[in-house]
């Protein structure tokens, strides 16, 4: 008899089948304060990172984007503004995050170019070769099996399509990593309590960053999914990282 497969939920080991529900619980809890907390935690720098993502992505008119774990639509709104015209599908496991996205002013002005879909990154409800671009921003570390999400990204992208992943990562300097850990573990959960009324969810989010593979390991996963010309760029000394790959 084989043991049940386990995965991590922050620093806890849990059965794989429990993770999606727990992640859903986290984001349902913080959905209405998610964007405010992003600004507070990163001092607004997440906006610079997302702009850097768009600079490298260079959206073109008429492209179709799938934004997985797209939550409140931040990446999709930026993509559509840069492209000028096109279509974005925002997919998220947590419906309350999508509800918050639909309330944003950008959602009204771009409603004809947007779809909001509840779905799982490991089992996308789309046909093969459907999208020009796939993005996932600060979401893949919450997926139970990230390799399966990357495999699905490859499947739904058209030949010549582009993958781009923005995720927190590891700082290649021990002293700076120590200072960042001090801030992350002692300040961010307290911010979560004050701003979102939820310390535990932000404790999980901080822990999940530490459990995510480092830049080179994740690059290997992108390549294992089939992507060519795969590479990454560190942002803010590695606090965040952009990974790019092509379905060649």
N, C-alpha and C positions, 0 to 999 in steps of 0.2 A: 504494500500500500504506500503510495507516494504522498509526501506532505503537501499541503496546500501551498501555492505560491504566495510569497509575501513581497511587499514593496514598502517604501518609506512614505510616511506622512509627517513631514518635518523630521524630527529625530526619533519618531516612533516607527517600529516595524508593525505593519498591519496586513491582513489578507488582501490580495490584489483587488478582489471584488468589492472591497469597502471604500477604496480610494476615491472613485468618482463621486460617490454620495457625500463623502466628507468634504471634498473640494467644492462641490455644489453648495454645501452648507456654509462654508467660509464666504463664498462670493455672494450668496443670498443675503448673508448677514451684513456685508459691507457695501452692497451695491449702491445705495443712495449717497454714500460718502466716498466712493472709490476715487473719483476724479480729484476731489479736494485733498484726500490723503496722498495721492500721487504727487501733487504739488508740494505738500508739506514735507513728505519723506525725502524727496530729492531736491528740495529747494528750487523746484521748477526745472531742474536739469533734464527730466524725462522728456520735456518738449524739445530740447536741443538734440537729444538722442533720436527722437522720432523724425525730426527734420533731417538729421544725418542719414537716417534710413531712406527717406524719400530722395535725398540727393544721390545716393548710390543706386537706388532703384530706377530713378529717372522715368516716371510714368509717362506713357504716350497716349494721345487721344484714341479712344475706341477700345482700350484694353479692358479685359474682364478680370477683376480681382476677387480672390477668395481670402478673406481675413478671418483666420481661425483663432478661437479664443478672443474674438474681436470686441467682446464686452460692450462698452459704451460708444464704440464707433470711431475712436480717435484716429486710428490708422486709415480707415476707409475714408473719412472726411478729408484727411490730408491728401490721400491718393487721388480722389476725385477733383480736388482743387488743382493739384499739379497737372493732372491729365487734361483738364479742360472739359472733356467729355469721356464717358465710359460707364462702367457698371461695377458696383461693389456688392458682394454678398458677405454679410457679417454673420459668422457662425459662432455660437457659444453654447456651452453645456448648461449654463445658468440663465433661465428666462428673465429673471429680475434684472440682470445686467443689460440685456437687450431692451427691456422696458425703459431703463434709465437712458440708454442711447437714443431711443426714439423720442424722448422728451427734449433733446438738445435742439437748439435753433438750427444747427446745420442739417439735422435730419429732416426738418420741414423744407428747407430750401433745396435739398437734394433727393427728395422722396422718390422721384421718378427713376433715379439711378441707384437705388438702394434696396436690397432685400435683407431681412432679418430672419435667421434660421436657428432653431434650437437643434443642436447636434453634437456628435462625439468626434473628436479629432482622429480617433483610431478606427472609425467606421463612417466615413463621410457619405452623406446621402446624395452623391453626385456621380454622373457618368464619367468614364475615362476621358481624358483629353478635353476637359471642359473650360479650363481657365488659362489666362496668359500669365498670371502672377499669383503666388501664394505667399501670404505673410502670416506670421504668428509672433506677437509682441508680448513678452513677459507672461507667456502662457504655457510653453512647452514643458517647463519644469513641473507643472501641475498635472501633466498627462501621466496616466498609470504606466504606459509603455511607450516612451518617446520614439523609439525606433519604428514602431508601428505607425505613429503619426507621420513620421518622415516618409515612410513607404507609401502611405495614403496621399501625401502631398505629391509625390512623384506620379502616382497613378492619375490624379485628376488634372494635372498640368498638361497643357498641349505640348507637343514637341517644340523645343525652343523656348519653353516657359521658364520662369524664374522663381526660385525659392528665396525668401529672405526671412531670417529668424533674428529677432532682437531679444536678448535675454541677459539678466544679471549673470556675472561670472566671477572669475578669480583674479585678484590683483597680483601680478608677478613680483611683489615686493613684500617681504614678511612684515616689516614695520608698518607699512601703510595698510596691509591686510589686518593687522592687529588693531589699528586705530579705527578702521572701518567696522570691524567686528564689535568693538566697544560701542560705537554709535548704534549699530544695527540691533544688538541684543539688549541694550539698556535704554535707548531713547525711542526707537520705532514702536515697540509694543505700548509704551506709555502714551505716545501720540495716538495710537489706535484707540486706547481707552478714552482719551480726552475728546478726540474729534469724531470717532465712529462709535464710541461706546462699546468697543470690542477689542480687548487686549489679546485674547487667545488667537484670533484669526491672524493678527499681525505677527504674533510669535511664530505661528506656523509658516507664514510667508517668508520671514527672515530665515528660519531653519531650512526651508525648502531651497533657498539660494545656496546654502552650504552643501546640500546634498547633490546639487546639479553637477554633471561632468565638467571638467575644465575645458578650455578652448580647444586643445588638440584632440582630446577624446571625442568631443562633440563633432569636430570636423570629420573625424573618422566615421561617425554615425551618418553624417550627411552623405559622405561618399558611398557608404554601404547601402544606402537607399537607392543609389544609381546616379546621383547628381555628378555632373562634370564641372570642371573649372571651379571647384569649391574652394572657398577661402574665407578668411574672417578679418575683421578690423576691431581692435579694442577701442572703447570709448571711455573717456575719463580714467585713463590708466588701467582699464580692465574691470572697472566697477560694472560696466555693461559691455556687451560684445555683439557685433553684427556678423552673422554667418550668411553667405550667399552661395547659391549653386544653380546650375542650369540643367534642364532636361534636354540633353543633346541627342 
